[in-house]
Amino acid sequence: MLFDAPVTAPARGLDPAWLDYNGHLNMAYYNVLFDQGADHVFELIGCGPGYLAARSLSFFTVEAHVCYVRELKPDAMVAVSSRVLDFDAKRIHLFQELKHVEGWLSATSETVLLHVEMSGPKAAPMPEDVLARVTAMHEAHKSLPRPERAGRSIGIARGQATGAI
């Protein structure tokens, strides 16, 4: 199995209903775009829409951290790139970038996804075939430099200038 490094979902425009009163993409819809990018990853690792019905297995997001870097205006065309930073039998640590098609960074999302057996629901190891694809994707991605925004925490840094946009 060969995977792009990073994996990039097809570019798309913004839904006009997603714009806020400031005239740019509402913060909630950045998460929608990141979620659609994760769905692209799930398709590639064999966990697309039929995975739940066929196997009674799925992934839940257990933690997410979004950094808003540059606003998106109504006519923006964007694409989400995703990479597996780490994984184990039950979890995937995913890092994503939302970029304008002109190449500039709009936002990042760092997420931990938990593989779940839905009858519980409870955490469960990924099946061997899925784990093999996650392993192959991680292999394709591990040579990329660590993203600057990966592993950030949130808080107010005291003693530093604030208010910059």
C-alpha positions as CSV (number, residue, x, y, z in Angstrom):
1,M,0.0,0.0,0.0
2,L,1.3,3.4,-1.0
3,F,0.0,6.6,0.5
4,D,0.7,10.2,-0.4
5,A,2.7,12.1,2.2
6,P,0.6,13.9,3.4
7,V,-2.8,12.6,2.2
8,T,-4.8,15.4,0.7
9,A,-8.6,15.4,0.2
10,P,-10.0,17.0,-3.0
11,A,-10.3,20.8,-3.0
12,R,-13.7,22.3,-2.4
13,G,-15.4,25.7,-2.0
14,L,-17.1,27.0,1.1
15,D,-20.9,26.6,1.6
16,P,-22.4,30.2,1.8
17,A,-24.4,29.0,4.9
18,W,-21.1,28.5,6.7
19,L,-20.2,32.2,6.7
20,D,-20.6,34.3,9.9
21,Y,-21.6,37.9,10.3
22,N,-17.9,38.9,10.0
23,G,-18.0,37.7,6.4
24,H,-15.7,34.8,6.8
25,L,-15.9,31.1,7.6
26,N,-17.5,30.5,11.0
27,M,-15.2,28.6,13.4
28,A,-17.5,25.6,13.6
29,Y,-17.2,24.9,9.9
30,Y,-13.4,24.6,10.1
31,N,-14.2,21.5,12.1
32,V,-16.6,20.3,9.4
33,L,-13.8,20.6,6.8
34,F,-11.3,18.8,9.1
35,D,-13.9,16.1,9.7
36,Q,-14.4,15.6,5.9
37,G,-10.6,15.4,5.6
38,A,-10.6,12.7,8.2
39,D,-13.3,10.9,6.3
40,H,-11.0,10.9,3.3
41,V,-8.3,9.2,5.5
42,F,-10.9,6.7,6.8
43,E,-11.8,5.7,3.2
44,L,-8.1,5.1,2.4
45,I,-7.6,2.8,5.5
46,G,-10.8,0.9,4.8
47,C,-13.0,2.5,7.4
48,G,-15.4,4.5,5.1
49,P,-19.2,4.6,5.5
50,G,-19.7,0.9,5.2
51,Y,-17.3,0.0,8.0
52,L,-19.8,0.6,10.7
53,A,-22.6,-1.4,9.0
54,A,-20.2,-4.3,8.0
55,R,-18.2,-4.6,11.2
56,S,-20.0,-2.7,13.9
57,L,-16.8,-0.7,14.4
58,S,-16.0,3.0,14.1
59,F,-13.7,5.8,15.3
60,F,-14.6,8.5,17.8
61,T,-12.7,11.7,18.3
62,V,-11.5,11.9,21.9
63,E,-9.5,15.1,21.7
64,A,-9.0,17.9,19.2
65,H,-7.1,21.1,19.1
66,V,-7.7,23.7,16.3
67,C,-5.4,26.6,15.5
68,Y,-6.9,29.3,13.4
69,V,-4.1,30.9,11.4
70,R,-5.7,33.0,8.6
71,E,-9.4,33.7,7.9
72,L,-11.2,32.2,4.9
73,K,-13.4,34.5,2.8
74,P,-16.6,33.5,0.9
75,D,-14.9,32.6,-2.4
76,A,-12.1,30.5,-1.0
77,M,-11.2,27.1,-2.4
78,V,-9.5,24.9,0.2
79,A,-8.1,21.4,0.7
80,V,-7.3,19.4,3.9
81,S,-4.1,17.5,4.1
82,S,-3.8,14.8,6.8
83,R,-1.0,12.8,8.3
84,V,-0.7,10.1,10.9
85,L,1.8,11.4,13.5
86,D,1.4,8.3,15.7
87,F,-0.9,5.3,16.4
88,D,-1.3,2.2,18.4
89,A,-3.8,-0.7,18.3
90,K,-6.7,1.5,19.4
91,R,-5.7,5.1,18.6
92,I,-4.6,7.3,15.8
93,H,-2.9,10.7,16.3
94,L,-3.8,12.7,13.3
95,F,-2.5,16.2,12.2
96,Q,-4.3,18.2,9.5
97,E,-3.7,21.4,7.7
98,L,-6.4,23.4,5.9
99,K,-4.9,25.3,3.1
100,H,-6.2,27.7,0.5
101,V,-5.6,26.4,-3.0
102,E,-3.1,29.2,-3.4
103,G,-1.0,27.4,-0.8
104,W,-1.3,29.5,2.3
105,L,-2.2,27.9,5.7
106,S,-5.6,28.8,7.1
107,A,-5.9,26.4,10.1
108,T,-4.5,23.2,11.7
109,S,-6.2,20.5,13.6
110,E,-4.6,17.9,15.9
111,T,-6.8,15.0,16.8
112,V,-6.7,11.7,18.7
113,L,-9.2,9.2,17.3
114,L,-10.2,6.1,19.3
115,H,-11.3,2.9,17.5
116,V,-14.6,1.7,19.0
117,E,-16.6,-1.5,19.0
118,M,-20.2,-0.1,18.8
119,S,-22.1,-2.7,20.8
120,G,-20.6,-1.2,24.0
121,P,-19.6,1.3,22.8
122,K,-16.1,0.5,24.0
123,A,-12.5,1.0,22.9
124,A,-11.3,-1.9,20.7
125,P,-8.2,-2.8,18.7
126,M,-8.4,-2.2,15.0
127,P,-8.7,-5.3,12.8
128,E,-5.5,-6.5,11.3
129,D,-6.3,-5.2,7.8
130,V,-7.1,-1.7,9.1
131,L,-4.0,-1.7,11.3
132,A,-1.9,-2.7,8.4
133,R,-3.1,0.2,6.3
134,V,-2.7,2.7,9.2
135,T,0.9,1.3,9.6
136,A,1.6,1.8,5.9
137,M,0.2,5.4,6.0
138,H,2.3,6.2,9.1
139,E,5.3,4.8,7.3
140,A,4.6,7.2,4.4
141,H,4.2,10.1,6.8
142,K,6.9,9.6,9.4
143,S,9.7,11.0,7.3
144,L,7.9,14.4,7.0
145,P,9.2,17.0,9.4
146,R,7.2,17.3,12.6
147,P,4.5,20.1,12.2
148,E,5.3,23.3,14.0
149,R,1.9,23.4,15.6
150,A,1.8,19.7,16.7
151,G,1.6,19.2,20.5
152,R,0.6,22.7,21.4
153,S,-1.2,23.4,24.6
154,I,-3.7,26.2,25.2
155,G,-3.4,29.0,27.7
156,I,-2.5,32.7,28.1
157,A,1.2,33.4,28.1
158,R,1.9,36.0,30.7
159,G,4.4,38.7,30.1
160,Q,4.1,38.6,26.3
161,A,2.4,41.0,23.9
162,T,-1.1,40.0,23.2
163,G,-3.8,41.0,20.7
164,A,-2.0,40.1,17.5
165,I,-4.2,38.6,14.8
